[in-house]
Amino acid sequence: MPDNKKTEIKINVELDENNIPETMSWDAPDGGVKNQETKAFMLSMWDSKPQESMSINLWTKDMPVDEMKVFYHQTLVTMADNFERATGDKKMTETMKDFCDYFAEKMDITKK
């Protein structure tokens, strides 16, 4: 059996004295990403044994609330797009995107 290629994505988190993220960056050498600064990230993984999702959600203490609202909105839109690619369920995808539009309106982040 041939050796499978492996790659690594690395997330670096610098904490303050209270273990709150101050700075974060990430590396993905195969994607050309080296020490890319970020203020927030969400990582979800599926554990098929207990049929549960696991997640890590971090943001720096200086992440502005208005940027967090946009980050959540864009993440929701991405999840809807990924859901359609993964399942082919166009009807539910449209329902999810309707919610994304509602979310953007209520958060006052709609593009003008």
Residue, then its C-alpha position, 0 to 999 in steps of 0.5 A: m500500500p503506498d504511503n498517503k501524503k500528510t499535511e499539517i495545519k497549525i494554529n498558534v495561540e498566545l495567551d495573557e496571564n488569565n489564559i485569554p487569547e491575545t494573539m492568534s495565527w495559523d500556518a498551512p504550508d501546503g496552502g502557502v499560509k505562513n504565520q497568518e494573523t487572525k482574531a477568531f476561529m471556529l473548528s468543528m470535527w465529527d466524532s462518529k463513535p458517539q455521533e457528536s460534533m466537537s468544536i474549538n471556538l476562540w477569539t482574541k480579547d480585542m476582537p471587535v463586536d461588529e467584526m464578530k457579527v460579520f464573522y458569524h454571518q459569513t460562517l453561517v453562509t459558508m455552512a449553508d454552502n457546504f451543507e448543499r455540497a455535502t448533502g445536495d439538499k437545495k431546499m434546506t440550503e435555501t432555508m438556511k440562507d433565508f436565516c442568514d439574510y434574517f441574521a444579517e438584517k437583525m445584526d444590521i450588517t446588510k450590505k448597502 
